[in-house]
């Protein structure tokens, strides 16, 4: 047997394993391409919606979001100035028109429908029917609750006490795991409960790991991008964080669905 044949045999064997199937389906389903599209849409849909909610509920402006980013990553100097400039407004309360609210809601609904299509392709299930738009609305509400709840828990996570840090980490795990599983059940109702639980566990651990990584990555990235590109660089750094979060949201169900498909195929063949 030649070296080339041995390599091809090794590759074929690797692709026939569970990790190999996950990698193969990752590229077959174009997860990176879809993650980029979903991240861009999330950036222009959920972030404006968050500002709208702040404007309507808290009677404040978008600077609150900027202050939260500055406080969370302990920004100073150029990066602090760039984030402030990105969310700075000339009024203490942002003026929100009904048209802005409608456009923002429709953008978020479009994001929910698009994510439903991606989830459906991963599980080989039907997409969310148009008549069940209420599920997409609930998904948007779940995302808002997760964003605000996680923001509060991150502050607790950064506390000095070990017990509080561990408690906050556990609550973040539960929040994200339950939230992602609930979101999946809303957008693809046909996914079995057992698979939802597995997705929630994987996604929860992935998001907690992302939060830990962001503590070290984001301050350096924001500072570097702000020094080079100003407010546009800050936008790129925030988008990168959203992109990684979306990849985690898609890889978790990909791993679960691949495991189930492989298990069913092996049972049927043997």
N, C-alpha and C positions, 0 to 999 in steps of 0.2 A: 504493500500500500504506500503510495507516494505521500509526501508532506502535505500537498494540496488536498488530497483526499482525506487525510487525517484531520486537517483543519476544518474542512467542510463537515466531516462527521461530528466533530466537537461542537461546531456551531449548531448543527441540526439537533444534537442532543441537548444543548443549552436552551434552545428555543422551545424544546418539548417539556422543559421543567416549568414549575409555577412562576418563578421570577422571569424566566424567558418569555412566557406567555403574556405576563404583565407588560414587559417591555415591548413585545410585538404589537399588542393591542394599543399601547400608548401611542405608537407611531401610526398604526392603521387608522385610529380614530382621530388623529391630528390634534392631540390634547394641547400641545404648545400653541398651535394656531388658534384654536378655540379659546384658550386661556387669554391670549392677547386681545382677541375681540371682546370677550366678556369683561376683561379688566378695563379696557378703554370705555366700554359702555357703563360699567360700574362707577368709574371715575366721573363721568359726566351726568350720571343719574342719581346715585346714592349720596355723593358729597353735596350737590346742590339741594337734595331733599333734606339732608341733615341741617343745612343752613336755613332752609325754609322753616323747618320745625323749630329751630332755635329762634327765628324771627317772630314766628306766630305765638309760640308757647311762652318763651322766656322774655319776649319783648326786647330782644337784643339783636346785634348784627353778626356778620360772619367772622368778626375779629375773635369771638369766643373760640371758634375752631382753631384759629391760629395760636391763640394763647394756650389752648390745650396741647397742641403739638410742641410748642416751646417748652411747656412745663414737663411734659412726659419725657422728652429726650434731653432735658436740661441744656437747651441750646443757648449759645452766647455769641457775641460778635457778629460776623458777617451772616452766618446762618440764621441767627435770630432776626436780624434786619430783613433778610430775604423773605422769611416766613411772614413777618409782620406786614411787609409790602404786598405779599400775595393776597392776604385776606383783609387788608386795610380798607375802610370805607370812610366817607366824610360825615356820616350820620351815626348817632348812637343806636338807632333802631333801623334795621334794613327795611326799605319799602318793598313789599311783596305784592305783586299784582295777581289777579285771578288767572291771567294768562300764564304767568310764570309758574303758578301752582299746577295748573292743568298740564303744561308742557313737562314739568318735572315728574308728575305722576305717570303720564303716558310713557316717559322715558324709562321709569322704573318698571312699569308693566311690560314694556318691550324687553327689558333685561330679564325679567322673570320668565317670560315665554321662551326667550332664547336659551336660558339656562335649562329650562324644562326639556327642550329639544336635545341638548347635549346629554343630560342625564338619561333621557329615553334611549339615545343611541348607545350609551354605555351598557344599559341593562337589557337592550333589545325589547323595550316596552313602548307602548303608544305614548305620544306626546299629550300634553294637557289640552283637553278639548276647549274650544273657544267659549262655550257656554259656561265653563267653570272658571270664569275670570276672578271670582271671589277667592279662589285659592291663591292666585297671583297676588291679590291685594293682601291676603293674610301673610304671604311670604315676605312682602315688603315690610309689614308691621313687625314680623319676627326679626328681620335684619336690623331695624331701628332699635328694637329692644336689646338685641345682642351687642350692637355698637355702643349704646349708652351704658348698658350693664357692664360690659368689658372695660370701659373707660374707668368706671368707679372701682372695679376689682383690681385693675392694674395699679392704681394709687395705693391700694392696700398691699399689693404684692411687693411694692418697692419699700415697704416699711422696714424698720430695723429689726423688729422682733421675728425670730425664727418661726414661732407658732403662727403668727399672722401671715407670714410669707407662705408657709405651707398651706394654710387654710385658703388663702386667696388663689393659690395655684390649683387647689382641688376644685374650688368653686368655678374658676375659669374653665377647667376641664369639663365640668358638668354643664356649664352654660353653653360652651361651644359645641360639645358633643350632642347635647339635647337639641340645641338650635339647628344644627346642620341636619340631624336626623329628621326633625320636624319639618324643616324646609324641603328636604327631599320627598317626604311623604305628601307634602302639599302639591309639589310640582309633578311628581310621578306617583299617583295613588296606588298603582298596581305592585309596587315593590313590597315584598313580604316583610313582616315585622322583624324577623330575625336578622335579615340583611340590613334593615334600618339601624338596628342596635349596633351591628358590626361597623357600619359606616360611621355612626356617631362616635364610637370608641376611637377608631383610627383618626378621624377628623379632629376630635378633641385633643388627642395627644399631639397631632401635627400642628395645631394652632398654638398650643402651649409652647411647643418647641420654637415656633415662629416668633412668638412674643419674646422668648429668651434671646433668640438670635437678633431680633430687632433692637433690643436694649444696647447691643454692642455695635450693630451695623448702622442703624439709622443716624445717630449723631455724627459719625464720621462721614457717612454718605451725604447727609444734608449739608455739612460744613464744606465738603469738597465740591459738591455740585453748586452750592451758593457762591463760593469763591470764583468758580469758573463761569457760571451762566446766570447767576442772580436768581430771581424768582422762577424763571423757567427751569433752572436746575433743581430747585425745590420740588417743582411739579413732577419732574422725572423721577426723583427719589421716592416720592409718595406713590407714584404709579408703579414703581418696581416692587414696593411692599405689597400693594394690592395684587399685583401679578402673582407673586409667590403664594399669597393667601388663596387666590383662585385655583392655582395648580393643586394645592392641598385639597381644596373642595372637590376637585375632579379625580385626583389620584386615589383618594379614599374609596369612593364608589367603584372605581376601576379595579382596585385590588379585590374588593368583595365580590363583584360580579364575575371577575375572572376565576376566582376560587370556586364559585358556585357552578359556573359553566364547565370547568375542568372536572369537578367532582361528579357532576351529572354524566359527563361524557365517559369518564372512567367506569362508573357504575353500569352504564349501558353496554360498554364493550367487554365487561368482564364479570 
